[in-house]
Amino acid sequence: MKALKYILWCLMLLAFFACGCDSQYVSPEAMDQAQSAYQSGFECLQADDLNEAFPHFLKAASLAEVLPEDMDDEQTLFVSRAYYQMGYIFRRKIENNLEIEVLKRACYYQEAVHDTVWLMRTWEQLIGALQGVKEGDSAQYYLDKLLPLTDSVADFDTHQRVLRLVSNQYYDQKQYDSAFMTEQQLIEMKARRGMDTKRDSLLLGIAMFFSPRKMLSKPYLLKMLEVYPDTVTVESGAVMSLLSELYEIEGNADSVAFCNRFLPKYAQVESDRVSDGILLAKQYEQFKAERDTRLQSLRDQKEAQNDQRRKLLLGGLGVLLVLALLAFIWYHRRFKKNMRDTLEARELETLKIRAYAIYHDKLGHTDRRVMEVFTEAYPGALPKLKAAYPDLNETEISICVFSFFGFRVKEMADILDFRENTVAKYRLNIRKKTQTEDVESLMEPFLA
């Protein structure tokens, strides 16, 4: 049984070894470099240098990202935040499709570790990006996941951003009354808290301009002069072009001229934005191709290791199964032999009891009757004994049988009506003729 236990232990150890696989962990040195790159990118973001920040986040993700199952929670969170920052930069550059792509990847990692705070932020950006490309159903899917997690009291900042997403969703569904009502509620809620609402009014004006309420949007669009008093940005230039169109409808030439003064600067800013967007998109596409190739290589390497382990497992299982089969056969034969020996021992004991019963009943012809019991049990034994030792006479053969049954010299003398010395001499002759010292076991080879 010990051999079977050892075989089972070997099977378990082999299966454990074969099922495992080498993980592609990120070294501490690489993780330190990744964190340093992320910090550099974040500092560039604080300085509003998006073009400089973007390569740092690419480097951070490249150093820290391996196969998802090989990253621990800390690495997974880190990679998700690097993608989140890329999404933020693409949002600023109005690269909606790439923004959606990186934010979905960030969501995937954040959901893996249940990072609720960052997940909510990413969902917010992702919903806005999806609304920007008019993917209303996808935006509604994430909005339904986000709404139950918002708390207007504990986290009003998040709540007010989500309200704007809800308003945008109404707007995309052409439910303009609900959209503008939600925007007005948001403005009033922020005003009651003493918060600045100029940008909110500006966003409301932009939404109204592209709706049937177009002619009511001007007071809100004029908030642009307060939001961007001294700078020309993509947003301010776009708003000036909308105001210019409204003033043309009104026939206000002076106001049209005032707005048009900003358009050349806006055109330059927009041109720079487009150029930056193209540059960043190329950088990301190159990073993406290298990342996908690297991760696929890691996946192929792991699959090859798994295949090798599976082959080893199958080979080891084959060897161990053969050993187990051989052990089973050996134990089975041993068991059968033990059973056979036990049965034979019991049969021999029964024969000895019968022989002694004949000895004690004193009914006469004891020697003949004992020999009959032996011959009945082992019909071929005596011919084999005579063939093996032809020099043995009948008396010596009888003494061999009596010795096999365990009769003592005195008992054999009583059965044969000899003196004990005579029986002893016969036994001595038997030893000489058979070249054995154990007369009691002389019969055993001839019993089968």
VENFENQUI-V474735 format. One record per residue. N is the residue number from 1. RES is the residue in one letter. PHI is phi in radians with two decimals (999 if undefined). PSI is psi as a letter, one per 40 degrees, with the letter a starting at -180 (none if undefined). OMEGA is omega in degrees with one decimal (none if undefined). Layout:
((N | RES | PHI | PSI | OMEGA) (N | RES | PHI | PSI | OMEGA))
This chain:
((1 | M | 999 | d | 180.0) (2 | K | -1.11 | d | 179.4) (3 | A | -1.05 | d | 178.0) (4 | L | -1.11 | d | 178.2) (5 | K | -1.11 | d | 178.8) (6 | Y | -1.08 | d | 179.5) (7 | I | -1.12 | d | 178.6) (8 | L | -1.11 | d | 177.3) (9 | W | -1.10 | d | 177.9) (10 | C | -1.10 | d | 177.8) (11 | L | -1.07 | d | -179.6) (12 | M | -1.13 | d | 179.9) (13 | L | -1.15 | d | 179.2) (14 | L | -1.14 | d | 178.6) (15 | A | -1.12 | d | 178.9) (16 | F | -1.10 | d | 179.8) (17 | F | -1.15 | d | -176.2) (18 | A | -1.24 | d | -178.1) (19 | C | -1.36 | d | 179.8) (20 | G | -1.33 | i | 176.4) (21 | C | -2.64 | i | -178.3) (22 | D | -1.25 | h | 178.8) (23 | S | -1.61 | i | 180.0) (24 | Q | -1.65 | g | -176.7) (25 | Y | -1.33 | i | 174.7) (26 | V | -1.49 | h | -178.5) (27 | S | -1.19 | i | 177.6) (28 | P | -1.01 | d | -180.0) (29 | E | -1.13 | d | 179.2) (30 | A | -1.13 | d | 179.7) (31 | M | -1.16 | d | 176.9) (32 | D | -1.11 | d | 178.2) (33 | Q | -1.12 | d | 179.6) (34 | A | -1.12 | d | 179.8) (35 | Q | -1.15 | d | 177.2) (36 | S | -1.14 | d | 178.4) (37 | A | -1.11 | d | 179.3) (38 | Y | -1.09 | d | -178.9) (39 | Q | -1.09 | d | 177.5) (40 | S | -1.11 | d | 178.0) (41 | G | -1.11 | d | -179.4) (42 | F | -1.16 | d | 177.8) (43 | E | -1.13 | d | 176.4) (44 | C | -1.14 | d | 176.9) (45 | L | -1.09 | d | 179.5) (46 | Q | -1.08 | d | 177.2) (47 | A | -1.53 | e | 179.3) (48 | D | 1.07 | f | 176.4) (49 | D | -1.78 | g | -173.9) (50 | L | -1.18 | d | -178.1) (51 | N | -1.10 | d | 179.7) (52 | E | -1.38 | d | -176.8) (53 | A | -1.25 | d | -170.8) (54 | F | -1.01 | d | -179.9) (55 | P | -1.06 | d | 178.9) (56 | H | -1.14 | d | 179.0) (57 | F | -1.23 | d | 174.1) (58 | L | -1.07 | d | 179.7) (59 | K | -1.12 | d | 179.5) (60 | A | -1.05 | d | 179.5) (61 | A | -1.17 | d | -178.7) (62 | S | -1.10 | d | -178.1) (63 | L | -1.33 | d | -171.0) (64 | A | -1.73 | e | -172.7) (65 | E | -1.57 | h | 169.6) (66 | V | -2.19 | a | 178.0) (67 | L | -1.12 | h | -175.1) (68 | P | -0.94 | d | -177.3) (69 | E | -1.24 | e | -178.8) (70 | D | -1.72 | e | -179.6) (71 | M | -1.67 | h | 173.9) (72 | D | -1.42 | i | -175.4) (73 | D | -1.06 | d | -178.2) (74 | E | -1.11 | d | 179.7) (75 | Q | -1.17 | d | 179.9) (76 | T | -1.08 | d | 177.6) (77 | L | -1.09 | d | -178.8) (78 | F | -1.09 | d | -179.2) (79 | V | -1.11 | d | -179.5) (80 | S | -1.09 | d | -179.3) (81 | R | -1.27 | d | 175.6) (82 | A | -1.08 | d | 177.8) (83 | Y | -1.20 | d | 177.5) (84 | Y | -1.03 | d | -179.5) (85 | Q | -1.16 | d | 174.4) (86 | M | -1.06 | d | 178.5) (87 | G | -1.07 | d | 178.5) (88 | Y | -1.08 | d | -179.7) (89 | I | -1.16 | d | 177.7) (90 | F | -1.09 | d | 177.5) (91 | R | -1.12 | d | 179.9) (92 | R | -1.16 | d | -179.7) (93 | K | -1.61 | e | 177.9) (94 | I | 0.98 | f | 173.5) (95 | E | -1.80 | g | -170.0) (96 | N | -1.07 | d | -175.7) (97 | N | -1.12 | d | 177.7) (98 | L | -1.22 | d | 175.9) (99 | E | -1.04 | d | 179.1) (100 | I | -1.08 | d | -176.8) (101 | E | -1.08 | d | -176.3) (102 | V | -1.27 | d | 179.2) (103 | L | -1.21 | d | 175.7) (104 | K | -1.12 | d | 177.0) (105 | R | -1.19 | d | 176.5) (106 | A | -1.09 | d | 177.9) (107 | C | -1.05 | d | -178.7) (108 | Y | -1.01 | d | -178.9) (109 | Y | -1.24 | d | -179.0) (110 | Q | -1.19 | d | 177.3) (111 | E | -1.17 | d | -179.4) (112 | A | -1.15 | d | -178.5) (113 | V | -1.98 | e | 176.6) (114 | H | 0.97 | f | 177.6) (115 | D | -1.50 | g | -170.1) (116 | T | -1.08 | d | -174.8) (117 | V | -1.10 | d | -179.1) (118 | W | -1.22 | d | 178.7) (119 | L | -1.12 | d | 178.0) (120 | M | -1.10 | d | 178.6) (121 | R | -1.08 | d | -177.8) (122 | T | -1.18 | d | 176.3) (123 | W | -1.03 | d | 178.9) (124 | E | -1.00 | d | -179.1) (125 | Q | -1.12 | d | -177.7) (126 | L | -1.12 | d | 178.2) (127 | I | -1.08 | d | 178.4) (128 | G | -1.06 | d | 179.6) (129 | A | -1.16 | d | 179.0) (130 | L | -1.15 | d | 175.9) (131 | Q | -1.15 | d | 179.8) (132 | G | -1.15 | d | 178.4) (133 | V | -1.83 | e | 174.7) (134 | K | 1.08 | f | 172.9) (135 | E | -1.67 | g | -172.1) (136 | G | -1.11 | d | -178.2) (137 | D | -1.14 | d | 178.6) (138 | S | -1.14 | d | 177.9) (139 | A | -1.08 | d | 179.4) (140 | Q | -1.14 | d | 178.9) (141 | Y | -1.04 | d | -179.2) (142 | Y | -1.29 | d | 178.5) (143 | L | -1.15 | d | 177.3) (144 | D | -1.12 | d | 177.5) (145 | K | -1.36 | d | -175.4) (146 | L | -1.42 | d | -172.5) (147 | L | -0.97 | d | -178.5) (148 | P | -1.13 | e | -176.7) (149 | L | -1.63 | e | -177.3) (150 | T | -1.54 | i | -179.4) (151 | D | -2.36 | h | -174.5) (152 | S | -1.18 | d | -177.9) (153 | V | -1.60 | d | -174.9) (154 | A | -1.25 | d | -176.7) (155 | D | -2.46 | g | -176.9) (156 | F | -1.20 | d | -179.9) (157 | D | -1.04 | d | 178.0) (158 | T | -1.14 | d | -178.1) (159 | H | -1.06 | d | -177.5) (160 | Q | -1.25 | d | 175.8) (161 | R | -1.19 | d | 179.4) (162 | V | -1.19 | d | 176.9) (163 | L | -1.03 | d | 178.7) (164 | R | -1.16 | d | 177.0) (165 | L | -1.12 | d | 177.2) (166 | V | -1.10 | d | 178.5) (167 | S | -1.07 | d | 178.8) (168 | N | -1.09 | d | -179.8) (169 | Q | -1.16 | d | 174.4) (170 | Y | -1.03 | d | -177.1) (171 | Y | -1.07 | d | -180.0) (172 | D | -1.11 | d | 178.1) (173 | Q | -1.55 | e | 179.1) (174 | K | 1.10 | f | 172.5) (175 | Q | -1.66 | g | -169.4) (176 | Y | -1.14 | d | -179.8) (177 | D | -1.04 | d | 179.1) (178 | S | -1.13 | d | -179.2) (179 | A | -1.12 | d | -176.0) (180 | F | -1.26 | d | 176.8) (181 | M | -1.12 | d | 178.3) (182 | T | -1.13 | d | 177.6) (183 | E | -1.10 | d | 179.2) (184 | Q | -1.12 | d | 178.0) (185 | Q | -1.08 | d | 179.1) (186 | L | -1.11 | d | 179.4) (187 | I | -1.07 | d | -179.8) (188 | E | -1.16 | d | 179.3) (189 | M | -1.11 | d | -179.7) (190 | K | -1.24 | d | 179.6) (191 | A | -1.12 | d | 178.8) (192 | R | -1.12 | d | 178.9) (193 | R | -1.62 | e | 178.5) (194 | G | 1.28 | f | -178.0) (195 | M | -1.62 | i | -179.6) (196 | D | -1.22 | h | -177.6) (197 | T | -2.09 | e | -175.6) (198 | K | -1.12 | d | 179.8) (199 | R | -1.13 | d | 178.2) (200 | D | -1.10 | d | 178.1) (201 | S | -1.12 | d | 178.9) (202 | L | -1.08 | d | 179.3) (203 | L | -1.12 | d | 177.8) (204 | L | -1.12 | d | 179.2) (205 | G | -1.12 | d | 178.9) (206 | I | -1.09 | d | 179.8) (207 | A | -1.10 | d | -178.9) (208 | M | -1.16 | d | -178.8) (209 | F | -1.02 | d | -178.2) (210 | F | -1.65 | f | 178.7) (211 | S | -2.40 | i | 175.9) (212 | P | -1.08 | e | 179.1) (213 | R | -1.61 | f | -172.2) (214 | K | -0.93 | d | -174.3) (215 | M | -1.28 | e | 177.5) (216 | L | -1.66 | e | -171.9) (217 | S | -1.53 | e | -171.8) (218 | K | -1.02 | d | -179.0) (219 | P | -1.02 | d | -179.4) (220 | Y | -1.34 | d | 179.9) (221 | L | -1.15 | d | -180.0) (222 | L | -1.16 | e | 175.2) (223 | K | -1.11 | e | 178.7) (224 | M | -1.02 | d | -179.1) (225 | L | -1.15 | d | 177.4) (226 | E | -1.58 | d | -179.9) (227 | V | -1.31 | d | 179.6) (228 | Y | -2.13 | g | -174.8) (229 | P | -1.22 | d | -172.2) (230 | D | -2.18 | e | -174.5) (231 | T | -2.10 | i | 174.4) (232 | V | -1.92 | h | 179.5) (233 | T | -2.17 | i | 175.7) (234 | V | -1.02 | d | -177.3) (235 | E | -1.17 | d | -177.5) (236 | S | -1.15 | d | 178.3) (237 | G | -1.11 | d | 179.4) (238 | A | -1.12 | d | -179.5) (239 | V | -1.15 | d | 178.3) (240 | M | -1.06 | d | 178.7) (241 | S | -1.18 | d | 176.9) (242 | L | -1.21 | d | 178.3) (243 | L | -1.12 | d | 178.8) (244 | S | -1.05 | d | 179.5) (245 | E | -1.16 | d | 179.0) (246 | L | -1.14 | d | -179.4) (247 | Y | -1.16 | d | 175.9) (248 | E | -1.12 | d | 177.7) (249 | I | -1.10 | d | -179.5) (250 | E | -1.37 | e | -177.5) (251 | G | 1.41 | f | -179.9) (252 | N | -1.60 | g | -174.0) (253 | A | -1.14 | d | -178.5) (254 | D | -1.08 | d | -179.8) (255 | S | -1.18 | d | 176.6) (256 | V | -1.08 | d | 179.8) (257 | A | -1.09 | d | 178.9) (258 | F | -1.06 | d | -179.1) (259 | C | -1.18 | d | -176.0) (260 | N | -1.19 | e | 177.8) (261 | R | -1.10 | d | -178.1) (262 | F | -1.49 | e | -171.5) (263 | L | -1.12 | d | 178.1) (264 | P | -1.03 | d | 177.5) (265 | K | -1.12 | d | 179.0) (266 | Y | -1.10 | d | -179.9) (267 | A | -1.09 | d | 179.0) (268 | Q | -1.17 | d | 178.8) (269 | V | -1.09 | d | 179.6) (270 | E | -1.14 | d | 177.9) (271 | S | -1.10 | d | 177.4) (272 | D | -1.10 | d | -179.8) (273 | R | -1.09 | d | 179.8) (274 | V | -1.10 | d | 179.2) (275 | S | -1.09 | d | 178.6) (276 | D | -1.09 | d | -179.4) (277 | G | -1.08 | d | 178.9) (278 | I | -1.13 | d | 180.0) (279 | L | -1.10 | d | -179.8) (280 | L | -1.14 | d | 178.4) (281 | A | -1.10 | d | 177.7) (282 | K | -1.13 | d | 178.0) (283 | Q | -1.06 | d | -178.8) (284 | Y | -1.20 | d | 179.8) (285 | E | -1.08 | d | 176.9) (286 | Q | -1.14 | d | 177.0) (287 | F | -1.04 | d | -178.4) (288 | K | -1.09 | d | -179.9) (289 | A | -1.10 | d | 179.0) (290 | E | -1.15 | d | 179.3) (291 | R | -1.11 | d | -178.5) (292 | D | -1.10 | d | 177.8) (293 | T | -1.12 | d | -179.1) (294 | R | -1.13 | d | -179.2) (295 | L | -1.17 | d | 177.3) (296 | Q | -1.16 | d | 177.0) (297 | S | -1.10 | d | 176.9) (298 | L | -1.11 | d | 179.3) (299 | R | -1.13 | d | 179.1) (300 | D | -1.11 | d | 179.1) (301 | Q | -1.10 | d | 179.3) (302 | K | -1.17 | d | 177.7) (303 | E | -1.12 | d | 177.8) (304 | A | -1.12 | d | 176.9) (305 | Q | -1.11 | d | 178.9) (306 | N | -1.13 | d | 177.7) (307 | D | -1.09 | d | 179.4) (308 | Q | -1.11 | d | 179.6) (309 | R | -1.19 | d | 178.4) (310 | R | -1.12 | d | 177.1) (311 | K | -1.11 | d | 177.6) (312 | L | -1.08 | d | 179.6) (313 | L | -1.10 | d | -179.5) (314 | L | -1.12 | d | 178.0) (315 | G | -1.11 | d | 178.9) (316 | G | -1.11 | d | 178.1) (317 | L | -1.10 | d | 178.6) (318 | G | -1.07 | d | 179.5) (319 | V | -1.10 | d | -177.6) (320 | L | -1.19 | d | 177.6) (321 | L | -1.16 | d | 176.2) (322 | V | -1.10 | d | 178.4) (323 | L | -1.08 | d | 179.2) (324 | A | -1.12 | d | 179.0) (325 | L | -1.13 | d | 178.1) (326 | L | -1.10 | d | 178.3) (327 | A | -1.11 | d | 179.0) (328 | F | -1.11 | d | 179.3) (329 | I | -1.08 | d | -179.4) (330 | W | -1.11 | d | 179.5) (331 | Y | -1.16 | d | 179.5) (332 | H | -1.12 | d | 178.1) (333 | R | -1.13 | d | 178.5) (334 | R | -1.11 | d | 178.7) (335 | F | -1.11 | d | 179.2) (336 | K | -1.10 | d | 179.0) (337 | K | -1.11 | d | 178.7) (338 | N | -1.09 | d | 177.7) (339 | M | -1.12 | d | 179.7) (340 | R | -1.13 | d | 178.9) (341 | D | -1.10 | d | 179.8) (342 | T | -1.15 | d | 179.0) (343 | L | -1.11 | d | 179.5) (344 | E | -1.12 | d | 178.5) (345 | A | -1.12 | d | 178.9) (346 | R | -1.17 | d | 178.0) (347 | E | -1.12 | d | 179.0) (348 | L | -1.12 | d | 178.4) (349 | E | -1.09 | d | 177.7) (350 | T | -1.11 | d | 178.3) (351 | L | -1.10 | d | 179.4) (352 | K | -1.11 | d | 178.1) (353 | I | -1.11 | d | 178.5) (354 | R | -1.10 | d | 179.2) (355 | A | -1.09 | d | 179.6) (356 | Y | -1.20 | d | 176.4) (357 | A | -1.12 | d | 176.7) (358 | I | -1.13 | d | -179.7) (359 | Y | -1.10 | d | -174.4) (360 | H | -1.51 | e | -176.0) (361 | D | -1.36 | e | 173.8) (362 | K | 0.97 | f | -179.1) (363 | L | -1.63 | e | 178.9) (364 | G | 1.62 | i | -178.2) (365 | H | 0.92 | f | -177.0) (366 | T | -1.05 | d | -177.2) (367 | D | -1.10 | d | -179.3) (368 | R | -1.14 | d | -177.7) (369 | R | -1.16 | d | 177.1) (370 | V | -1.14 | d | 178.3) (371 | M | -1.13 | d | 178.4) (372 | E | -1.15 | d | 176.7) (373 | V | -1.01 | d | -179.8) (374 | F | -1.14 | d | -177.5) (375 | T | -1.11 | d | 178.1) (376 | E | -1.13 | d | -179.6) (377 | A | -1.34 | d | -176.7) (378 | Y | -2.27 | g | -173.2) (379 | P | -1.15 | d | -177.5) (380 | G | -1.73 | e | -173.0) (381 | A | -1.20 | d | -175.8) (382 | L | -1.13 | d | 175.6) (383 | P | -1.00 | d | 178.6) (384 | K | -1.15 | d | 178.6) (385 | L | -1.10 | d | -179.9) (386 | K | -1.14 | d | 178.8) (387 | A | -1.18 | d | -178.8) (388 | A | -1.32 | d | -178.2) (389 | Y | -2.26 | g | -176.3) (390 | P | -1.18 | e | -179.2) (391 | D | -1.36 | e | -179.2) (392 | L | -1.27 | h | 175.2) (393 | N | -1.55 | i | -175.2) (394 | E | -1.12 | d | 179.9) (395 | T | -1.11 | d | -179.8) (396 | E | -1.13 | d | 177.0) (397 | I | -1.13 | d | 178.1) (398 | S | -1.07 | d | 179.4) (399 | I | -1.13 | d | 176.3) (400 | C | -1.06 | d | -179.9) (401 | V | -1.17 | d | -179.6) (402 | F | -1.08 | d | 178.1) (403 | S | -1.13 | d | 177.6) (404 | F | -1.06 | d | 178.6) (405 | F | -1.32 | e | 176.1) (406 | G | 1.62 | e | 177.6) (407 | F | -1.18 | i | 175.6) (408 | R | -1.40 | i | -177.9) (409 | V | -1.01 | d | -179.1) (410 | K | -1.09 | d | -178.9) (411 | E | -1.21 | d | 177.5) (412 | M | -1.13 | d | 177.7) (413 | A | -1.13 | d | 177.5) (414 | D | -1.14 | d | -177.4) (415 | I | -1.15 | d | -175.8) (416 | L | -1.57 | e | -176.4) (417 | D | 1.04 | f | 175.8) (418 | F | -1.95 | i | 169.2) (419 | R | -1.42 | i | -177.7) (420 | E | -1.12 | d | 179.4) (421 | N | -1.10 | d | -179.8) (422 | T | -1.13 | d | 177.4) (423 | V | -1.06 | d | 179.8) (424 | A | -1.10 | d | 178.4) (425 | K | -1.16 | d | 177.5) (426 | Y | -1.03 | d | 179.9) (427 | R | -1.12 | d | 177.4) (428 | L | -1.14 | d | 177.3) (429 | N | -1.07 | d | 178.6) (430 | I | -1.05 | d | -179.4) (431 | R | -1.08 | d | -179.0) (432 | K | -1.17 | d | -176.4) (433 | K | -1.22 | d | -177.1) (434 | T | -1.75 | e | -179.5) (435 | Q | 0.99 | f | 178.5) (436 | T | -2.41 | i | 178.8) (437 | E | -1.73 | e | -174.7) (438 | D | -1.92 | g | -179.3) (439 | V | -1.19 | d | -178.0) (440 | E | -1.11 | d | -177.5) (441 | S | -1.75 | e | -175.2) (442 | L | -1.10 | d | -175.4) (443 | M | -1.40 | d | -170.6) (444 | E | -1.00 | d | -179.2) (445 | P | -1.15 | e | -174.6) (446 | F | -1.79 | e | -175.7) (447 | L | -1.42 | d | -176.1) (448 | A | -1.24 | none | none))
